[in-house]
Amino acid sequence: MGLAQYAIVPVQDEWGVLHDGDVKNTYATKEAAFESAVAAASLALREGHEVQVSVPGRETGGNALGVQDNA
């Protein structure tokens, strides 16, 4: 079987899931993008693929979920 890679990436002021060189949807938070990637990765895993999911860490001054503080 093949390798299924999912990478959470910033898309302007939102987040997307990069898979097979394309970002099909965007999400308001990094967490929402992660949940979408994990759902897709779960299906790939059941099909026998090796799975990799990557998520960037927090930027200095940002929060862990990748949303802007309005304070």
C-alpha positions, 0 to 999 in steps of 0.5 A: 500500500501507499503513503497517505500524508496530511499536513495542516497548513495556513491559508490566509487567515484560515487553515487547510489540509494539504493532501496530494498537493492540493488544499480542497477546503479551509477551516476557521481553526487549526483544530477543525482542520486537524479533525478533518485530516484525522478523519481522512487518515482513519479511512486511509489507515483502514485501507492499509496505507501508512499514514502521516499527519503533521501540524505546525506548532504555535507561533510566538504570540499566537494561541495553540488552536491557530485563532486570533485573540481579539483582546 
